[in-house]
Amino acid sequence: MKLLFIHQNFPGQFKHLAPALAQLGHTVVAMTMQKVPASNWQGVQLIPYAASRGTTPNVHPWVSDFETKVIRGDACFRAALQLKAQGFTPDAIIAHPGWGESLFLKEVWPKAKLGIYCEFFYHAHGADVGFDPEFATNDPGEPCRLRLKNLNNLLHFEVADAGLSPTHWQASTFPEPFRSKITVIHDGIDTDHLRPNPAVSLNLARPDGSRFTLTRADEVVTFVNRNLEPYRGYHIFMRALPELLARRPNARVLIVGGNGVSYGAAPDPARYGAATWKEVFLNEVRPRIPDVDWARVHFLGNIPYHLFVPLLQRSTVHVYLTYPFVLSWSLLEAMSVGCAIVASDTPPVREAIRDNETGRLVDFFDVAGLTDAIGALLADPTARERLGAHARAFAQANYDLKTVCLPKQLAWVEGLTP
């Protein structure tokens, strides 16, 4: 088959699928908005392209998101016309439609099958929006904005032949009749690489520049976000720190994440007194933490993957919190290395963490409950061993890349064409 992948930041969720298809002998091309030269990556021909304009200044805020997607879709459409003129006609197109690039590709290749990655469908109630009352908007037009934000999804439903979603809950956010076209297959976790390593150690720097090493003998609490923000429970975790540090005088807390915003909005400095969520909640809890305890809290920023895996392997208790939203890869990676996990009792977390079987679940907003759960696991090595072993076994059985997810993904792609 001739296959075309569309992802603005390719490979993204297609990191394993696209090369695997190339290795099977299929012709695989990927169009991306990354600023990279045209090249071959693991058997995949990369074709970069760029938008010719930006979003209109002062456009109505309800439509600015859709205009941006149309601009990206236009750029991809015109790049696709050039590709067609060079003689390439795909049998199937596999796209992440979230940024709009694949909106108009059926106009170029009307006979090509289109399979889309169904990450999330927005709702005014029952999912992420309005979940956290602390950050609820007072704008009565918010449901209107969300309806228009779904325009990109709805327009794709008209032309897409099939969908792929990583979790059952994320798939359930999509409306019928398209929901019935979605197959649930996770992106996959390399459980061979992400495995326990009791001998691992971490060498970290103190603020004064000196270094120290954390071994298996140390209590280590880990918390990982792409960016430190409320969507992923950063504020709840920070509010648990004063009591947790007081109860566990030997515990060290390692916090991974950037200062930006992946989801939601940045804080208003006029209201919060800081320009990043990291600063907002650091400033909130810092006065309640003595210097001797604060010295055991380490903000590591964004770290490369080759350091991220040892961090999980060295974790004594790993904490994962999220609004009802897209499930982070990091949770399943933590399960794969055998972490003892405390997680929020929110969808789609419940698909992976079963309370007292593969981890411990706590109410997202229950700061005291979170503190108790982390402290209880730190004090109970037998429970940690049991939960970590069950978490890894569950990850291997349900999310393993090579034996579970990738074979199902390949079958899904092959099923796109007769």
C-alpha positions as CSV (number, residue, x, y, z in Angstrom):
1,M,0.0,0.0,0.0
2,K,0.9,3.6,-0.4
3,L,0.3,5.4,3.0
4,L,0.4,9.0,3.9
5,F,0.8,10.2,7.5
6,I,-0.2,13.7,8.6
7,H,1.0,15.1,12.0
8,Q,2.1,18.6,12.6
9,N,4.9,17.3,14.9
10,F,5.5,14.0,13.2
11,P,6.0,11.3,14.3
12,G,4.0,12.1,17.5
13,Q,1.6,9.2,18.2
14,F,2.8,7.5,15.0
15,K,6.4,7.0,16.2
16,H,6.2,3.3,16.0
17,L,3.4,2.7,13.5
18,A,4.8,4.5,10.5
19,P,8.3,2.9,10.6
20,A,6.7,-0.6,11.2
21,L,4.6,-0.1,8.0
22,A,7.6,0.9,6.1
23,Q,9.5,-2.2,7.3
24,L,6.6,-4.3,6.0
25,G,7.3,-3.0,2.5
26,H,4.6,-0.4,2.3
27,T,5.4,3.0,0.7
28,V,5.1,5.5,3.6
29,V,5.2,9.2,3.3
30,A,4.7,11.7,6.1
31,M,3.8,15.4,5.8
32,T,4.9,17.6,8.8
33,M,5.0,21.3,9.8
34,Q,8.3,20.7,11.5
35,K,11.1,22.8,10.1
36,V,13.2,19.9,8.9
37,P,14.7,19.1,5.5
38,A,13.0,16.7,3.2
39,S,14.6,13.4,4.2
40,N,14.1,9.7,5.0
41,W,13.4,8.7,8.6
42,Q,13.4,5.0,9.4
43,G,12.0,4.3,5.9
44,V,9.5,7.1,6.0
45,Q,9.8,9.9,3.4
46,L,9.4,13.2,5.2
47,I,7.8,16.1,3.4
48,P,7.9,19.4,5.4
49,Y,5.6,22.3,4.6
50,A,4.7,25.6,6.2
51,A,1.7,27.9,6.5
52,S,1.8,31.1,4.4
53,R,0.0,33.3,7.0
54,G,-0.9,33.6,10.6
55,T,-4.2,34.1,12.4
56,T,-5.9,37.4,11.9
57,P,-5.3,39.9,14.7
58,N,-8.3,40.8,16.8
59,V,-10.5,38.1,15.1
60,H,-13.5,37.0,17.2
61,P,-12.1,34.8,20.0
62,W,-14.7,32.1,19.4
63,V,-13.4,31.6,15.8
64,S,-9.7,32.2,16.2
65,D,-9.0,28.6,17.0
66,F,-10.9,27.4,13.9
67,E,-9.2,30.0,11.6
68,T,-5.8,28.7,12.7
69,K,-6.9,25.2,11.8
70,V,-8.1,26.3,8.4
71,I,-4.8,28.1,7.8
72,R,-2.9,24.9,8.6
73,G,-5.4,22.8,6.5
74,D,-4.9,25.1,3.6
75,A,-1.1,24.8,3.8
76,C,-1.3,21.0,4.0
77,F,-3.8,21.0,1.1
78,R,-1.5,22.9,-1.2
79,A,1.5,20.8,-0.2
80,A,-0.6,17.7,-1.0
81,L,-1.5,19.1,-4.5
82,Q,2.3,19.3,-5.2
83,L,2.7,15.8,-4.0
84,K,-0.1,14.6,-6.2
85,A,1.4,16.4,-9.2
86,Q,4.6,14.4,-8.5
87,G,2.6,11.2,-9.0
88,F,1.9,10.1,-5.4
89,T,-1.6,8.9,-4.7
90,P,-2.1,7.2,-1.3
91,D,-4.4,4.3,-0.7
92,A,-4.9,5.5,2.8
93,I,-4.2,8.6,4.9
94,I,-3.6,8.3,8.6
95,A,-3.9,11.7,10.3
96,H,-3.9,13.4,13.7
97,P,-6.6,16.0,12.9
98,G,-6.2,18.0,16.0
99,W,-4.5,21.0,14.3
100,G,-6.6,20.9,11.2
101,E,-4.0,19.8,8.6
102,S,-6.1,17.0,7.2
103,L,-9.3,19.0,6.8
104,F,-9.1,19.2,3.0
105,L,-7.1,16.1,1.9
106,K,-10.1,14.3,0.6
107,E,-10.4,17.1,-1.9
108,V,-7.0,16.1,-3.3
109,W,-7.4,12.3,-3.1
110,P,-11.2,11.6,-2.8
111,K,-10.7,7.8,-3.2
112,A,-8.1,7.5,-0.4
113,K,-9.4,6.1,2.9
114,L,-8.9,8.4,5.8
115,G,-8.2,7.2,9.3
116,I,-8.0,9.8,12.1
117,Y,-6.5,9.7,15.6
118,C,-9.4,10.6,17.9
119,E,-7.8,12.2,20.9
120,F,-10.6,14.2,22.5
121,F,-14.0,15.7,21.8
122,Y,-14.8,18.8,23.8
123,H,-17.8,19.1,26.1
124,A,-19.1,22.0,28.2
125,H,-19.9,19.6,31.0
126,G,-18.7,16.2,32.2
127,A,-15.1,16.3,31.2
128,D,-12.3,18.8,31.7
129,V,-14.2,22.0,31.3
130,G,-15.8,23.1,34.6
131,F,-14.2,20.1,36.5
132,D,-12.1,22.3,38.7
133,P,-14.2,25.0,40.3
134,E,-11.1,26.9,41.4
135,F,-10.5,27.9,37.8
136,A,-14.1,27.9,36.4
137,T,-14.8,30.7,33.9
138,N,-17.6,33.1,34.5
139,D,-18.1,33.6,30.8
140,P,-21.6,32.4,29.8
141,G,-20.3,32.1,26.3
142,E,-17.9,29.3,27.1
143,P,-20.3,26.5,25.8
144,C,-20.5,28.5,22.5
145,R,-16.8,28.7,22.2
146,L,-16.5,24.9,22.8
147,R,-19.1,24.1,20.1
148,L,-17.0,26.0,17.6
149,K,-13.8,24.4,18.9
150,N,-15.4,21.1,17.8
151,L,-15.9,22.3,14.2
152,N,-12.6,20.7,13.2
153,N,-13.7,17.3,14.7
154,L,-17.2,17.5,13.1
155,L,-15.8,18.4,9.6
156,H,-13.5,15.4,9.8
157,F,-16.3,13.1,10.7
158,E,-17.9,13.9,7.3
159,V,-14.9,12.6,5.4
160,A,-13.1,10.1,7.7
161,D,-13.6,6.4,7.2
162,A,-12.4,5.2,10.6
163,G,-11.0,6.5,13.9
164,L,-8.4,5.4,16.4
165,S,-8.4,6.3,20.1
166,P,-5.9,5.4,22.9
167,T,-8.4,4.9,25.7
168,H,-12.1,3.8,25.9
169,W,-13.0,7.0,27.8
170,Q,-11.4,9.3,25.2
171,A,-13.3,7.4,22.5
172,S,-16.5,7.8,24.5
173,T,-16.3,11.6,24.4
174,F,-17.0,11.4,20.6
175,P,-20.6,11.5,19.5
176,E,-22.5,9.0,17.5
177,P,-22.6,8.0,14.7
178,F,-18.8,8.5,14.4
179,R,-18.2,6.9,17.8
180,S,-19.0,3.5,16.3
181,K,-16.2,4.0,13.7
182,I,-13.6,4.4,16.5
183,T,-11.3,1.5,17.4
184,V,-9.6,1.7,20.8
185,I,-5.9,0.8,20.7
186,H,-3.3,2.6,22.8
187,D,-0.2,4.0,21.2
188,G,1.9,1.4,23.1
189,I,4.6,1.2,25.7
190,D,7.9,-0.5,25.2
191,T,7.8,-2.6,28.3
192,D,11.1,-4.3,27.5
193,H,12.9,-1.0,27.7
194,L,10.7,0.4,30.5
195,R,11.4,-2.2,33.2
196,P,12.3,-2.2,36.8
197,N,16.0,-1.7,37.7
198,P,16.6,-2.0,41.4
199,A,20.3,-1.1,41.0
200,V,19.6,2.3,39.4
201,S,20.8,5.5,41.1
202,L,20.3,9.2,40.4
203,N,22.9,11.9,40.6
204,L,21.4,15.3,41.1
205,A,22.6,18.9,41.8
206,R,21.7,21.0,44.8
207,P,21.0,24.7,44.4
208,D,24.6,25.5,45.6
209,G,26.0,23.4,42.8
210,S,27.1,20.4,44.9
211,R,25.8,17.0,43.9
212,F,24.2,14.0,45.7
213,T,23.2,10.5,44.7
214,L,19.8,8.8,45.3
215,T,19.9,5.0,45.6
216,R,17.3,2.4,46.4
217,A,17.8,3.2,50.1
218,D,16.3,6.7,49.7
219,E,12.6,7.7,49.8
220,V,11.8,9.3,46.5
221,V,8.5,10.8,45.5
222,T,8.2,11.6,41.8
223,F,5.7,13.9,40.0
224,V,5.8,14.3,36.3
225,N,4.0,16.8,33.9
226,R,4.9,18.1,30.5
227,N,4.2,21.5,32.1
228,L,3.4,22.2,35.7
229,E,-0.3,23.3,35.6
230,P,-3.7,22.6,37.1
231,Y,-4.9,20.3,34.4
232,R,-2.4,17.7,35.6
233,G,-3.0,18.4,39.3
234,Y,0.2,20.4,40.1
235,H,-1.7,22.6,42.5
236,I,-3.1,19.7,44.4
237,F,0.3,18.0,44.6
238,M,2.0,21.2,45.9
239,R,-0.6,21.7,48.6
240,A,0.1,18.2,49.8
241,L,3.9,18.9,50.2
242,P,4.0,20.8,53.6
243,E,2.4,17.9,55.5
244,L,4.0,15.2,53.5
245,L,7.5,16.6,54.1
246,A,6.8,17.0,57.8
247,R,5.6,13.4,58.1
248,R,8.4,11.9,56.1
249,P,11.6,13.7,57.1
250,N,13.8,11.6,54.8
251,A,11.7,11.8,51.7
252,R,12.9,13.7,48.6
253,V,10.5,15.0,46.1
254,L,11.5,15.2,42.4
255,I,9.2,17.3,40.2
256,V,9.5,17.2,36.4
257,G,7.9,19.7,34.1
258,G,8.2,22.9,32.3
259,N,7.0,26.4,33.1
260,G,4.7,26.8,30.1
261,V,1.0,25.7,29.5
262,S,0.0,22.6,27.6
263,Y,-3.7,22.8,28.4
264,G,-6.0,25.6,29.6
265,A,-4.7,29.1,30.1
266,A,-1.7,30.7,31.8
267,P,-2.3,32.5,35.1
268,D,-3.2,36.2,35.1
269,P,-0.3,37.9,36.8
270,A,-2.5,40.6,38.1
271,R,-4.7,38.1,39.9
272,Y,-2.1,35.5,41.0
273,G,1.0,37.6,41.3
274,A,3.1,35.3,39.1
275,A,3.3,34.5,35.4
276,T,3.5,30.7,35.6
277,W,1.5,28.1,37.5
278,K,4.8,26.8,38.9
279,E,5.4,30.1,40.6
280,V,1.8,30.6,41.7
281,F,1.6,27.4,43.8
282,L,5.3,27.4,44.8
283,N,4.6,30.8,46.3
284,E,1.4,29.6,47.9
285,V,3.0,26.7,49.9
286,R,6.6,27.9,50.4
287,P,5.8,29.9,53.6
288,R,4.5,26.7,55.2
289,I,7.6,24.6,54.5
290,P,10.7,25.1,56.7
291,D,14.0,25.6,54.8
292,V,15.3,22.2,56.0
293,D,12.3,20.5,54.4
294,W,12.3,22.7,51.3
295,A,15.9,21.6,50.6
296,R,14.4,18.1,49.8
297,V,12.2,19.4,47.0
298,H,13.8,19.4,43.6
299,F,12.4,21.0,40.5
300,L,14.1,19.3,37.5
301,G,12.4,21.1,34.7
302,N,12.0,19.2,31.4
303,I,14.5,16.3,31.3
304,P,15.6,14.1,28.3
305,Y,14.1,10.7,28.0
306,H,17.3,8.9,28.8
307,L,17.2,10.5,32.3
308,F,13.4,10.2,32.6
309,V,13.4,6.4,32.7
310,P,16.0,6.1,35.5
311,L,14.0,8.7,37.5
312,L,10.9,6.5,37.3
313,Q,13.0,3.4,38.1
314,R,14.3,5.1,41.2
315,S,10.9,6.3,42.4
316,T,9.6,5.0,45.7
317,V,6.1,6.4,45.1
318,H,5.0,8.0,41.8
319,V,2.1,10.5,41.8
320,Y,-0.1,11.1,38.7
321,L,-3.1,13.5,38.8
322,T,-5.2,14.7,35.9
323,Y,-8.6,16.3,35.1
324,P,-10.9,14.1,33.0
325,F,-8.8,14.5,29.9
326,V,-6.2,12.8,27.6
327,L,-4.2,10.2,29.4
328,S,-0.5,10.9,29.7
329,W,2.0,8.3,28.4
330,S,4.0,8.9,31.7
331,L,1.4,7.0,33.8
332,L,1.7,3.9,31.7
333,E,5.5,4.3,31.6
334,A,5.5,4.5,35.4
335,M,3.4,1.3,35.5
336,S,5.8,-0.5,33.1
337,V,8.8,0.2,35.3
338,G,6.9,-1.2,38.3
339,C,6.3,2.1,40.2
340,A,4.0,2.1,43.2
341,I,1.5,4.7,42.0
342,V,-0.9,7.1,43.7
343,A,-3.3,8.6,41.1
344,S,-6.4,10.6,40.8
345,D,-9.7,8.8,40.7
346,T,-10.7,10.4,37.3
347,P,-11.3,9.0,33.8
348,P,-9.4,7.7,31.9
349,V,-7.0,6.9,34.8
350,R,-9.4,4.3,36.1
351,E,-8.8,2.2,33.0
352,A,-5.2,1.6,34.1
353,I,-5.2,2.1,37.8
354,R,-7.5,-0.2,39.7
355,D,-7.6,0.8,43.4
356,N,-5.4,-1.3,45.6
357,E,-4.6,-3.6,42.6
358,T,-2.4,-1.6,40.2
359,G,-2.1,1.5,42.4
360,R,-4.0,3.7,44.8
361,L,-6.7,6.0,43.7
362,V,-7.6,9.3,45.5
363,D,-10.2,12.0,44.9
364,F,-8.5,14.6,42.7
365,F,-9.3,17.4,45.1
366,D,-8.6,15.6,48.4
367,V,-5.2,17.1,49.4
368,A,-5.3,15.3,52.8
369,G,-6.2,12.0,51.2
370,L,-3.4,12.4,48.7
371,T,-0.9,13.1,51.6
372,D,-2.2,10.1,53.5
373,A,-2.0,7.8,50.4
374,I,1.6,8.8,49.6
375,G,2.7,8.6,53.2
376,A,1.1,5.1,53.7
377,L,2.9,3.7,50.6
378,L,6.2,5.2,51.6
379,A,5.8,3.4,55.0
380,D,4.8,0.1,53.5
381,P,7.4,-1.6,51.2
382,T,5.3,-4.8,51.0
383,A,2.4,-2.9,49.5
384,R,4.7,-1.0,47.1
385,E,6.2,-4.3,45.9
386,R,2.7,-5.8,45.3
387,L,1.2,-2.7,43.6
388,G,4.3,-2.2,41.4
389,A,4.4,-5.8,40.3
390,H,0.7,-5.7,39.4
391,A,1.1,-2.4,37.6
392,R,3.8,-3.8,35.4
393,A,1.9,-7.0,34.7
394,F,-1.1,-4.9,33.7
395,A,1.0,-2.7,31.4
396,Q,2.5,-5.7,29.8
397,A,-0.8,-7.4,29.2
398,N,-2.7,-4.4,28.0
399,Y,-0.3,-1.7,26.6
400,D,2.8,-3.5,25.5
401,L,4.0,-2.1,22.2
402,K,5.4,-5.1,20.4
403,T,2.9,-7.8,21.5
404,V,-0.4,-5.9,21.9
405,C,-0.7,-2.4,20.6
406,L,1.5,-2.4,17.4
407,P,0.0,-5.6,15.9
408,K,-3.5,-4.2,16.5
409,Q,-2.5,-0.8,15.0
410,L,-1.1,-2.6,11.9
411,A,-4.3,-4.5,11.5
412,W,-6.3,-1.3,11.8
413,V,-4.4,0.3,9.0
414,E,-4.6,-2.7,6.8
415,G,-8.4,-2.7,7.5
416,L,-8.7,0.8,6.0
417,T,-8.4,-0.5,2.5
418,P,-10.3,-3.4,0.9
